[in-house]
Amino acid sequence: MTKEQFKELRKELLYSQQALADEWSMGVHGGRSIRRWEAGERPLNPIAAYCLHLMHSQYNKVMPTTREQLKIALGEACKAWED
């Protein structure tokens, strides 16, 4: 998995870097670690990449319709906020 793919999956799951670090109990500097992986400053942790892949595959099995509805709702909310 590339750093770009990692970031894309994280965003599709609607996690911020810090929220994902908190979910994984990575400690105080977990968000910084994820930022560094995504920026290419540190090699992507293969265990983290695998875990994110599993989370994403399970999410797609359980909530494909809801996920699309959520994306639509978020897009509409953002447009309303801009108006």
Backbone bond lengths (Angstrom), bond angles and torsions (degrees), N, CA, C in turn:
res aa  C-N    CA-C-N  psi(-1)  N-CA   C-N-CA  omega(-1)  CA-C   N-CA-C  phi
1 M - - - 1.464 - - 1.534 108.01 -
2 T 1.303 116.36 136.23 1.458 120.86 177.53 1.525 109.66 -86.39
3 K 1.313 115.49 166.48 1.466 120.00 177.51 1.529 110.47 -62.77
4 E 1.340 116.61 -34.14 1.465 120.51 179.04 1.530 110.99 -67.63
5 Q 1.331 116.17 -41.25 1.463 120.31 178.40 1.531 110.59 -65.21
6 F 1.320 116.11 -40.20 1.465 120.49 178.34 1.529 110.11 -59.05
7 K 1.325 115.36 -48.58 1.463 120.77 -179.03 1.527 111.17 -62.07
8 E 1.329 116.32 -42.39 1.459 120.82 -179.63 1.536 111.24 -62.57
9 L 1.323 116.61 -44.73 1.466 119.87 178.99 1.521 111.08 -64.28
10 R 1.333 116.29 -41.87 1.467 119.97 178.86 1.526 110.36 -59.30
11 K 1.316 115.83 -44.27 1.462 119.73 -179.54 1.528 111.96 -68.34
12 E 1.336 117.76 -37.15 1.463 120.41 177.45 1.521 111.27 -63.29
13 L 1.327 116.31 -30.68 1.463 120.78 176.90 1.532 112.31 -83.47
14 L 1.333 115.34 0.24 1.471 123.41 177.00 1.528 113.00 64.13
15 Y 1.329 115.54 36.09 1.465 120.90 175.03 1.520 109.21 -102.78
16 S 1.321 116.29 136.92 1.456 119.80 165.12 1.528 106.49 -78.33
17 Q 1.302 116.99 169.98 1.463 119.27 178.16 1.523 110.44 -60.71
18 Q 1.332 116.78 -45.12 1.463 120.06 -178.50 1.524 111.65 -68.87
19 A 1.321 117.57 -37.87 1.467 120.01 179.64 1.531 111.09 -63.91
20 L 1.331 117.06 -39.59 1.455 119.75 177.51 1.527 110.39 -66.42
21 A 1.314 116.46 -41.90 1.470 120.44 177.22 1.529 110.54 -60.70
22 D 1.308 116.70 -40.18 1.466 120.61 178.13 1.532 110.52 -66.43
23 E 1.328 116.66 -42.03 1.467 121.35 178.92 1.532 110.49 -58.28
24 W 1.317 115.75 -38.14 1.453 121.25 -178.12 1.526 112.75 -91.01
25 S 1.330 117.66 4.24 1.482 122.35 -179.82 1.533 111.19 53.45
26 M 1.318 115.53 50.48 1.461 120.94 -177.65 1.524 113.20 -83.79
27 G 1.312 117.01 -3.09 1.458 119.59 178.44 1.516 112.85 91.51
28 V 1.314 114.28 -173.80 1.460 122.54 -173.17 1.529 112.55 -58.78
29 H 1.313 117.42 -39.21 1.468 121.47 -174.97 1.530 113.27 -102.10
30 G 1.320 116.57 18.28 1.455 120.22 -178.57 1.517 113.62 -62.57
31 G 1.321 116.16 -41.23 1.464 120.19 178.04 1.519 111.66 -61.14
32 R 1.324 116.00 -37.36 1.464 120.50 178.22 1.529 110.46 -65.95
33 S 1.330 116.92 -38.83 1.465 120.48 177.39 1.525 110.66 -60.86
34 I 1.321 116.60 -45.10 1.461 120.23 179.81 1.523 110.54 -64.92
35 R 1.320 117.44 -41.21 1.469 120.52 176.19 1.529 110.36 -57.93
36 R 1.314 116.98 -42.67 1.464 121.01 -178.86 1.528 111.45 -67.57
37 W 1.323 117.53 -38.40 1.467 120.23 176.50 1.520 109.86 -61.45
38 E 1.343 115.24 -47.65 1.467 119.77 -176.14 1.526 112.64 -69.68
39 A 1.315 117.31 -27.65 1.464 121.13 178.97 1.531 111.52 -84.53
40 G 1.329 116.59 -10.07 1.460 119.71 -178.68 1.518 113.23 82.37
41 E 1.341 116.88 11.24 1.461 120.22 178.96 1.523 111.57 -75.76
42 R 1.315 116.48 -25.68 1.463 123.69 177.56 1.528 108.19 -134.33
43 P 1.321 116.77 149.35 1.471 118.81 177.00 1.528 110.20 -62.51
44 L 1.301 116.01 141.59 1.454 121.85 178.17 1.522 109.08 -64.69
45 N 1.303 116.27 129.53 1.457 121.67 178.50 1.530 108.29 -67.76
46 P 1.341 118.10 120.52 1.464 119.80 -176.49 1.530 113.28 -64.71
47 I 1.311 117.49 -30.16 1.468 120.01 177.81 1.522 109.72 -69.64
48 A 1.329 117.06 -41.16 1.460 120.47 177.53 1.526 110.51 -63.94
49 A 1.322 116.63 -41.14 1.466 120.42 178.95 1.527 110.30 -61.86
50 Y 1.318 116.73 -43.24 1.462 120.87 179.50 1.532 110.83 -65.05
51 C 1.315 116.59 -43.47 1.470 120.40 179.47 1.529 111.11 -62.30
52 L 1.320 116.73 -43.52 1.461 119.57 178.98 1.527 110.65 -64.25
53 H 1.322 116.44 -39.70 1.464 120.78 176.77 1.535 110.32 -60.18
54 L 1.330 117.67 -44.73 1.465 121.02 178.15 1.525 111.58 -63.14
55 M 1.322 116.66 -43.56 1.465 120.48 178.54 1.523 110.19 -59.32
56 H 1.323 116.17 -43.99 1.457 121.29 -177.72 1.529 111.00 -66.89
57 S 1.330 117.16 -42.38 1.462 119.66 -178.97 1.526 110.78 -66.63
58 Q 1.322 118.21 -38.04 1.459 121.09 177.96 1.525 110.98 -68.88
59 Y 1.314 116.23 -39.50 1.462 121.29 179.06 1.530 110.11 -62.38
60 N 1.325 116.65 -41.85 1.470 120.16 179.85 1.513 112.06 -66.62
61 K 1.324 118.22 -32.06 1.463 121.35 178.32 1.517 111.31 -71.40
62 V 1.319 116.77 -36.97 1.460 120.96 -172.33 1.515 112.67 -88.72
63 M 1.325 118.23 -37.43 1.455 119.76 -167.44 1.520 115.15 -131.72
64 P 1.319 121.20 43.27 1.466 118.53 -177.27 1.520 113.43 -62.90
65 T 1.320 118.24 -43.06 1.462 120.86 -178.58 1.517 110.61 -70.53
66 T 1.322 115.88 -45.95 1.457 120.17 -179.22 1.518 110.90 -61.12
67 R 1.324 116.57 -38.80 1.465 120.85 179.65 1.522 110.25 -60.92
68 E 1.324 117.24 -45.39 1.464 120.82 179.20 1.531 110.47 -65.64
69 Q 1.317 116.89 -41.11 1.460 120.35 178.13 1.521 110.68 -62.26
70 L 1.326 116.20 -39.56 1.454 120.11 179.02 1.522 111.27 -65.24
71 K 1.335 117.37 -42.16 1.463 120.41 177.69 1.532 110.65 -60.43
72 I 1.325 116.58 -42.28 1.466 120.86 178.97 1.520 110.37 -63.71
73 A 1.336 116.02 -46.16 1.465 120.65 -179.04 1.522 110.93 -63.08
74 L 1.337 117.34 -41.59 1.462 120.17 179.00 1.520 110.95 -65.26
75 G 1.331 116.30 -40.26 1.463 119.91 177.49 1.511 111.99 -62.00
76 E 1.326 116.42 -42.13 1.463 120.59 178.39 1.521 111.59 -66.45
77 A 1.338 115.88 -39.82 1.463 119.68 179.09 1.523 111.24 -64.53
78 C 1.330 116.35 -39.46 1.464 119.82 178.15 1.530 111.27 -65.20
79 K 1.330 116.71 -41.32 1.462 120.42 178.32 1.528 110.02 -63.46
80 A 1.334 117.05 -42.13 1.469 120.86 179.91 1.514 110.08 -63.95
81 W 1.334 116.72 -37.58 1.468 120.75 -179.61 1.527 110.56 -65.90
82 E 1.347 116.97 -37.41 1.450 121.17 -179.11 1.525 111.75 -70.67
83 D 1.333 117.32 -29.63 1.471 120.86 -178.78 1.464 112.44 -74.32
